[in-house]
Amino acid sequence: MKIRIDEDYYRWNCEWCDTENRVLWIRVHEGLTCGACHRATHLGGEMLASQEAKISAGLY
């Protein structure tokens, strides 16, 4: 999954139904849920400040 920055949001595509979603950057630590199929996507455990920096740089 690739997460892209769009102003105050992160844009990401659901790997299951291929729907593009947006989430406020402040809510990424709560996990991602697709708006179409409602499947939860986990980013791999607890998110640390260093991981958030990787997401904002598009390296995750």
N, C-alpha and C positions, 0 to 999 in steps of 0.2 A: 504494500500500500504506500502510495506517495502522498505526502501532506504538503500542500502549498499555502503560502500566506496570501491573504486577501484583506487588506486593511485590518480590522479588528477580528477577523475570522480566519480559520484554517479551512481550506477546501480539501476534501478527500473523496475518493471513489470507493464504494462498497465493493469488496471483492466477490461477494456472493451474487448480487443482483445488478452490479455495474451502474449504480445510481450515484450521481455526484451530490455530495452533501456539504454543508457548512456548519461549523461549530465555533462559538466564541472562544477565543484563545484562553480565556480564564477557566473554561469548562473542560478542557482537554484532559486534565488530571482526573476527572470523574469517569472517563472512558468515552468511547464513541458509540453511538447507536444510529443505525441507518434510519432515515426518515421514511423510506418506502417499505422495506421489509422488516424493520424493527429488530434486526440482528445486532447484537453487541459485538464490537470489535475491541480487542484488548491490545494495548501497546506493549505488553510484556512486563508486567509487574508494576511495582511502585515507580512513579516518575520522580526522578531527582532533578535538581536545578540544572545539572550538566546535560541530562536528557532533554530538558525543555530547550536548552540552547541548541542542541542538535536538531530538534524539530523545527525551530525557527530558522535555522540555516538550511533546512531541506536535506539533512544528512541522515535522518533516521530511517 
